[in-house]
């Protein structure tokens, strides 16, 4: 695996974790709801990574 791919993967997983944590801190009803927002953040970062190339 190249260094660029590892960085891209870390960015996407970081966005998932950050989106989930932020939703939890802002009062998400349950973990499933928070993970939904984390998934949206992951997909947004995926689009960014794909368009950056």
SVG drawing of the C-alpha trace seen along z (x, -y; Angstrom):
<svg xmlns="http://www.w3.org/2000/svg" viewBox="-33 -20 37 22">
<polyline fill="none" stroke="black" stroke-width="0.4" points="0.0,0.0 1.4,-3.4 1.8,-6.2 -0.9,-8.3 -3.5,-5.6 -2.8,-5.2 -3.2,-8.9 -6.5,-8.9 -7.8,-6.0 -6.8,-7.7 -8.6,-10.9 -11.8,-8.9 -11.8,-6.9 -11.0,-10.1 -14.0,-11.8 -16.2,-8.9 -14.9,-9.0 -15.1,-12.8 -18.6,-12.9 -19.9,-10.3 -18.3,-11.9 -19.6,-15.4 -23.1,-14.0 -22.9,-12.3 -21.7,-15.5 -24.4,-17.5 -27.1,-15.2 -27.8,-12.5 -30.7,-10.3 -28.7,-7.1 -25.5,-5.6 -27.2,-4.6 -28.2,-8.1 -24.6,-9.3 -23.1,-6.7 -25.4,-7.9 -23.9,-11.3 -20.5,-9.7 -21.3,-7.8 -22.3,-11.1 -19.0,-12.6 -17.1,-9.5 -18.8,-9.8 -18.1,-13.6 -14.4,-12.8 -14.5,-10.0 -15.8,-12.5 -13.1,-14.9 -10.4,-12.2 -11.7,-11.1 -12.0,-14.6 -8.5,-15.5 -6.9,-12.9"/>
</svg>
